Amino acid sequence: MNHLDKFDYAILGALQVDGTLSVAELAERIGLSSTPCWKRLKRLEEDGYLDSRVAIVNRHKTGLPVTVFVSVRTSQHDEKWLQRFAAAVIALPEVLEFHRMSGDVDYLLKVVTTDIAGYDRFYKKLIRTANLTGVSSAFSMEQIKYTTALPLELVSHGSMG
């Protein structure tokens, strides 16, 4: 169970919007002085609430406009197979997300690439990684919503602390 209060959530929310904020800017934005804000930020980092602070690169401008959702099915479900498959997929730079699923699909990958030929090259690497029962690809035609910000407003914000 987390023990975050409204200031902790405000810090996390502000950093989701702009990870480059200085402690002084962050403190001003959430209504604390710099020292208590810095202490809270350090605690949030140490307790693992912040995985990292990154820049979000525009994939279209950098030549990676194609997004493909790849569904993978397999008849292999033992731990040793999964470890080998996971290591191989994680090593593929085109894969942004990799999920083990419930239901008809065993794994779902979110892949970015340059174009159809780039995806074909990725596909050939993927099918060499393991014995797969089926691979299905769905190309994103249009990205309607994109965010990396978690909906923190859905979580109880605790007391003023």
Order of alpha helices (4+ residues) and beta strands (2+ residues): alpha-alpha-alpha-beta-alpha-beta-beta-alpha-beta
